[in-house]
Amino acid sequence: MKNKVVLSKALYNRSQHEFSLEPFSINETKEFLGARYTGWDAFDAYLAVGGIPEYLKRIKTKSSILLALAD
């Protein structure tokens, strides 16, 4: 395993840096979702997905928060 993965050239010049990403706050969630959604919609979205931007992107494309969560 060590020879096939660690010492192979497949991992040559790969970055070893790690960084943590924090979830959005409620205010950042509202700003991210835009003016189309109300403060309550942003709050519902935040409670449902925890402010994770990747999930909020999926919600942003739907016509309402509830429809996005139903999918």
trRosetta pair geometry for C-beta under 8 A, 3 or more apart (Angstrom, degrees):
i j d omega theta_ij theta_ji phi_ij phi_ji
1 4 5.9 -64 -141 42 27 106
1 5 5.9 -11 173 12 67 115
1 6 7.9 56 131 -3 69 99
2 5 6.9 -74 -133 50 18 85
2 6 5.0 -31 -159 34 62 123
2 7 6.3 49 146 -6 73 106
3 6 7.6 -24 -60 53 13 83
3 7 5.2 -36 -133 50 44 124
3 8 7.3 82 152 -52 47 82
4 7 7.9 52 13 52 16 83
4 8 5.9 5 175 -44 31 127
5 8 6.0 -46 -129 13 10 115
5 10 7.4 -61 -143 60 48 124
5 11 7.1 55 169 -22 63 130
6 11 7.0 -40 -140 38 31 150
8 11 6.5 90 75 12 79 88
9 12 4.7 -13 -162 -23 63 127
11 14 5.0 -62 -171 3 69 134
21 53 7.9 -75 156 16 134 119
23 50 5.6 -71 -138 138 163 84
23 51 3.6 101 160 95 109 106
23 52 5.4 -55 -117 -73 105 52
23 53 7.6 -173 -139 -22 59 72
24 28 3.8 -139 -163 97 100 117
24 29 4.7 137 112 -61 130 74
24 32 6.2 -69 -116 -11 166 142
24 46 7.6 -107 91 -113 99 99
24 51 4.0 -147 59 -171 72 102
24 52 7.8 -145 13 -49 88 10
24 53 6.3 105 -29 -66 112 82
24 56 7.1 4 19 -25 140 159
25 28 4.7 93 47 11 74 103
25 29 6.9 -128 95 -9 38 88
25 51 6.7 33 -63 -131 9 150
26 29 5.5 -51 -149 32 32 116
26 30 6.6 33 153 -19 64 101
26 42 6.6 107 -175 132 75 107
26 43 6.2 20 -150 -101 119 69
26 46 5.1 -6 -110 -94 76 172
26 51 7.4 -89 -70 -85 44 119
27 30 5.8 -51 -151 34 33 110
27 31 6.4 31 152 -15 64 107
28 31 5.5 -54 -146 40 35 113
28 32 6.1 38 153 -23 67 107
28 51 7.3 66 77 -154 106 114
29 32 5.6 -55 -145 36 29 112
29 33 6.3 24 158 -16 65 108
29 42 5.0 141 113 -172 99 99
29 45 6.1 179 172 92 126 111
29 46 4.7 171 43 -77 175 104
29 51 5.4 -100 -68 -116 119 82
29 56 6.4 -139 -139 -114 86 144
30 33 6.0 -58 -145 38 28 106
30 37 7.3 -142 -140 93 66 105
30 39 6.0 -4 -114 -116 138 62
30 42 3.7 8 -88 -132 76 171
31 34 7.8 36 174 -73 30 35
32 53 7.0 -126 -150 -122 158 86
32 56 5.7 36 118 142 137 144
32 60 7.3 -94 140 -79 86 131
33 36 7.2 -114 148 60 84 87
33 37 4.4 -35 138 38 129 137
33 41 7.0 -162 141 113 158 107
33 42 5.4 -160 29 -98 143 92
33 45 6.5 130 -74 43 144 164
33 56 6.7 -103 -71 -174 86 108
33 59 7.2 -42 -111 105 108 111
33 60 5.8 -154 -128 -101 64 90
34 37 6.5 92 69 18 65 89
34 60 7.3 88 9 -143 110 106
37 41 3.8 -125 -172 94 100 138
37 42 5.7 124 121 -52 121 78
37 45 7.4 8 177 -15 158 137
37 65 6.7 85 -134 -49 126 106
38 41 4.7 106 50 3 70 101
38 42 7.2 -131 99 -1 42 86
39 42 5.6 -53 -150 37 34 112
39 43 6.3 37 150 -21 66 105
40 43 5.4 -51 -147 36 35 115
40 44 6.4 38 153 -20 66 102
41 44 5.7 -52 -148 35 32 111
41 45 6.3 31 153 -17 64 106
41 64 7.5 -115 -129 -160 124 68
41 65 4.7 176 -158 -25 87 132
42 45 5.6 -54 -147 38 31 112
42 46 6.2 35 153 -22 65 107
43 46 5.6 -53 -146 35 30 114
43 47 6.4 28 155 -17 64 105
44 47 5.9 -56 -147 38 29 109
44 48 6.2 25 155 -19 64 111
44 65 5.0 105 92 133 124 154
44 66 7.7 -31 146 -62 150 72
44 69 8.0 -93 148 -34 106 144
45 48 5.7 -60 -145 38 29 110
45 49 6.3 -22 174 24 67 106
45 56 6.4 82 161 -117 126 87
45 59 5.3 127 -133 152 122 167
45 65 5.1 -115 -63 -133 92 122
45 68 7.7 13 -109 78 102 138
46 49 7.2 -80 -133 55 19 73
46 50 7.1 48 -177 -123 55 10
46 51 5.3 22 -139 -64 83 81
47 50 7.9 21 -162 -68 15 46
48 65 7.6 160 9 175 147 107
48 69 5.4 -85 -157 -107 157 128
49 52 5.3 -106 153 37 99 94
49 55 3.9 -163 -160 111 143 142
49 56 6.3 -175 86 -59 146 69
49 59 7.0 -137 -7 -31 147 134
50 55 7.8 65 47 48 78 145
51 56 7.3 0 -156 -48 32 129
52 55 4.6 59 82 18 104 109
52 56 6.6 176 86 -14 50 90
53 56 5.3 -59 -140 40 35 114
53 57 6.4 46 159 -30 67 96
54 57 5.9 -45 -157 20 30 115
54 58 7.5 26 148 -13 57 100
55 58 5.8 -53 -161 32 41 111
55 59 6.7 39 145 -17 69 104
56 59 5.4 -52 -148 37 41 113
56 60 6.2 52 151 -32 68 102
57 60 5.6 -49 -149 25 31 119
57 61 7.3 30 155 -21 59 101
58 61 6.4 -55 -161 25 34 109
58 62 7.7 28 149 -18 61 105
58 68 6.5 140 125 -166 79 111
58 71 7.9 -137 160 80 115 129
59 62 6.1 -63 -163 28 42 110
59 65 6.2 18 -168 -126 118 67
59 68 4.1 99 -129 149 66 159
59 69 7.4 20 -109 -54 106 70
61 68 7.6 126 62 -108 68 115
62 65 7.6 132 85 -89 120 20
62 67 4.9 -168 173 94 129 103
62 68 3.7 -171 32 -71 150 92
62 71 7.3 -161 -84 -4 141 134
63 67 5.9 21 58 46 83 150
64 67 4.6 91 60 9 88 103
64 68 6.9 -152 93 -7 46 87
65 68 5.7 -59 -152 37 32 113
65 69 6.3 26 154 -16 67 108
66 69 5.8 -56 -146 38 31 108
66 70 6.4 35 154 -26 64 106
67 70 5.6 -52 -147 30 33 114
67 71 7.1 38 155 -27 62 99
68 71 6.2 -51 -161 21 33 111
